[in-house]
């Protein structure tokens, strides 16, 4: 096998670059690292500023509340990152979460003795099936992701209301063991945080140390080149939407367990917060770029904003405006970074 063939199969970066010009992968990595450090610094400065205004912000109790409230967002951001990396989008995750949560809640209401692990499995499988359907529409039928997920979002919402008969499943209909999924602790750490950490670790290994993980980025970076090099693009697209669905189903069970309530409009619009967390974390809407560490920071920042702004007596109107301004700034930074990387890559090719 020639060196050129080996590079096409493994997507290795060039061995060397002309003097004074950074290889695209090295430049992207350096910029991404700088962005993450900048985001971390902003989070620290924001936390200090809020603490000065309200000393109760950095108490252990409030930090634990922020972490548990952010855990579900962070879990969903992992799946959304994979979807966006392939140049896609999933607007159905809030509806998938609601459907999975409703089915889980109805199951424990009818069968109170069912083990919590089985309920988690039921919710996850429900979401997985939903993701498989969307993946089929996108990869095999060729429907644009935004259209496919928008249509399925309405279908899943309809199914949620149909299965529930328009009724809620409230706390008194749920057994204690089910509610303990979100309220219980393992080694003194809330279960939601533990589950989120486990998913982060698995996702980090998957995207950084497996062939399939590298292929996901290859499809997002240059779909045509990926197909020419032998990657099954349809299979990759189907996979990422299935993963997104499975994580949405898991999040549905965790959500219902945490809030002890299942409703037809659960998590309505929540997909926008998940997309925002990814964008804040440096995931490029143009595809091909995104890191687990980045989406963790993006989720943490959103969690802090949701918790801190009310504590310093900022009105709900301004809370939305401030969050929108920060998200817009992140999008602009991503656009500037991408333009700089592309310009550098073009200069290197000319030389």
Secondary structure, DSSP 8 states (H G I E B T S, - for coil): --HHHHHHHH----S---TT---HHHHHHHHHHHHHHHHHHHHHHHHHHHHHH-TTTTSHHHHHHHHHHHHHHHHHHHHHHHHHHTT---S-HHHHHHHHHHHHHHHHHH-TTS-HHHHHHHHHHHHHHHHHHHHHIIIII---HHHHHHHHHHHHHHHHHHHHTT--B-GGGS-HHHHHHHH-EETTEEHHHHHHHHHHHHHHHHHHHSHHHHHHHHHHH-HHHHHHTT--HHHHHHHHHHHHHHHHHHHHHHHHHHHT-B-TTTTTTHHHHHHHHHHHTT--TTSS---HHHHHHHHHHHHHHHHHHHHTT--HHHHHHHHHHHHHHHHHHHHHHHHHHHHHHHHHHH-
